[in-house]
Amino acid sequence: MKLTNILDPLRENTLRGQALLRTGGQLPYGKCTSGVSTPSREKHPSGGKIPHFDPLRPVRHRQKWGRKFLLLVTIGLLLAGCSETAQPATVTPTAAPSATPTATVVWFPPTETPTALPSQPATPTQDYYPGVGELLFSDSFDDPTLWNTASSEDASAIVSNNQLVLSITEPGPISIASRGDHPVAGDFFAQATAKISLCSGTDQYGMLFRSTSSEDYYRFTLTCNGQERLERVQAGATDPLVGWLSSNDVPSGAPAQVKLGVWAVGKEMRFFVNNAFEFSMIDPVFSAGTFGFFAYATGKSPVTISFSDLSVYSVSYIPPTPSPLPSWTPLPAATLKP
């Protein structure tokens, strides 16, 4: 049964009781309240009078018991609800989420102390022209009598404007050289500047040194396409001691300017271009001589090379003695027994 079906009659009686109080307790006779008959004022069949009846009393009585009844019903419903076996809520313990470790930012991380490496002895920079001493002589090319000069339709060698100018005007192959009248030098370091005005391809130019005649000397040769080599001219025959080498220090084409250098002590010779070491060679044929310059046209184009600022320095240097190789002792031959 719904709770509203129980409470509706009680609510109706309560309203009726409140209406009686407002009307002074006048309730029409013969009416019923909540199914309770109200006695009428007619004579009792026994002829006696009906006892005095207070109309408000039943209403108040009903109100009082209606409230009690309402209270009992409410308590009963609460007890009924509580009487059901309530299943205790099972509390499942939830594991606390594990905290995700947050990486700690180390703004200045410690650095490992590097293990000190054993100290290495410093390697001295190799000196490619050791023992260079005082200036023996120099030539500013202001005296034409110190050089072999000549001029023809094919080529010319002249001293002009403090330069030795070697020119070839006809198609090659044509070579021209000029030797200077200077003191003989054995161990020396010599430098001179070459200015290339006209030159191309395999045209050649360079320095003569340790020259004993017009047909005997060493020749440091450069080409106009960036190559170099060392030649020995003996009795007019050319013998290459070092074959053609390509070098970034040797200029290709014209116009250009380059400084030639030769360091010679005993049998050893070292060669430089623009103060850069190029190669070395050992040859015992010529031990001393004078200096000169040459130009050589290999093609049909004219060649003009000018030389200036010749300087020759003394060299005092003793090459280190190489360690002797261990001698080999042959083993005695085995003797076959009969």
Secondary structure as GFF3:
##gff-version 3
##sequence-region A 1 338
A	DSSP	alpha_helix	3	22	.	.	.	ID=ss1
A	DSSP	beta_strand	32	33	.	.	.	ID=ss2
A	DSSP	beta_strand	36	37	.	.	.	ID=ss3
A	DSSP	alpha_helix	56	83	.	.	.	ID=ss4
A	DSSP	beta_strand	132	139	.	.	.	ID=ss5
A	DSSP	three_ten_helix	144	146	.	.	.	ID=ss6
A	DSSP	beta_strand	150	151	.	.	.	ID=ss7
A	DSSP	beta_strand	155	159	.	.	.	ID=ss8
A	DSSP	beta_strand	164	168	.	.	.	ID=ss9
A	DSSP	beta_strand	174	179	.	.	.	ID=ss10
A	DSSP	beta_strand	188	198	.	.	.	ID=ss11
A	DSSP	beta_strand	204	213	.	.	.	ID=ss12
A	DSSP	beta_strand	216	223	.	.	.	ID=ss13
A	DSSP	beta_strand	227	234	.	.	.	ID=ss14
A	DSSP	beta_strand	237	246	.	.	.	ID=ss15
A	DSSP	beta_strand	256	265	.	.	.	ID=ss16
A	DSSP	beta_strand	268	273	.	.	.	ID=ss17
A	DSSP	beta_strand	276	282	.	.	.	ID=ss18
A	DSSP	beta_strand	290	297	.	.	.	ID=ss19
A	DSSP	beta_strand	303	315	.	.	.	ID=ss20
###
